[in-house]
Amino acid sequence: SSVSTQSTGPPNFRFSVLAPRLFHTNLSLVHYSVFFQMCRAHHIGYDIREREGAIFSLIDSYKRDLIGMDRRGAGSGDSLKTFHRNLSVVHQEISSANMPGKNNFSALMTEVGSILSSLSVDPAEESKEESVDDKASTPSM
């Protein structure tokens, strides 16, 4: 008897968008527990079963003004769009009109936005699938 080694479906690819050094002076004013609560409130997290979502790396535990973010998803457009959304949410939550802080978030959001527009993906438009996945997943951080 012979054993078939052929795959029955397409390969399970994942796409990743990585920002290893996100800098914002206001990050140092926010405790990590509050930061992760804010992420959970905005459905920013990682779904272990689906192997999709945002992963944060805490770089400097003393100054706390640097983090890294990796967004993994099933499609390149989806990963970029969700990365842009996550970056925008975090930036809005830790910035204020009185204290904008020094950061590299704005420049990165502009760059990702231009990449999305060149791919004809609207960064402000959320797909139905993304909304369902974000609300259904339970972030694990």
BELLIN-V362985 format. One line per field, one symbol per residue. burial: b if it has 16 or more other ideal C-beta (glycine too) atoms within 10 Angstrom, else e. A space follows every 50 residues. Layout:
burial: ???
This chain:
burial: eeeeeeeeeeeeeebebebeebbbebbeebeeeebbeebeebbbbbbeee ebbbebeeeeeeebbbbebbbbbebeebbbbbbbbbbbbbbebbbeeeee bebebeebbeebbebbeeeebebeeeeeebeebbeebebee
